[in-house]
Amino acid sequence: MKKILLLLFFAVILPGLAFAGEQDFTLVNATGVEIAELYISPASADDWQEDVLTTDTLPDGEAVNVNFSREEDADFWDIMIVDDEGTSVEWSRMKLTEISKVVLAIEDGEPVATFE
């Protein structure tokens, strides 16, 4: 029985853990708007790539987990949100490998992020 459990661990659980990216984090929406699209790209990238929001929208006060593949290796990342009216807001140069939670806010019209 122990051999079966050990084999199960190495065959099923361990590979799943290996695919997690070091940049995985929880994003909290404290912007005051509902997020319709979420883009996260390496700070050195020339484009935003694809929308990574895993829900239809992210209401103000709600959170979502953001997961990366293990191949991603940039040190600094930029985040852009788009609300349901098409307005976009950007936060730049976050070191996601050192962050487990990002709270996005807009204070006095300026994007502000706090980290845990």
Secondary structure, 3 states (H helix, E strand, C coil): CHHHHHHHHHHHHHHHHHCCCCCCEEEEEECCCCEEEEEEEECCCCCCCCCCCCCCCECCCCEEEECCCCCCCCCCEEEEEEECCCCEEEEEEECHHHCCEEEEEEECCEEEEEEC
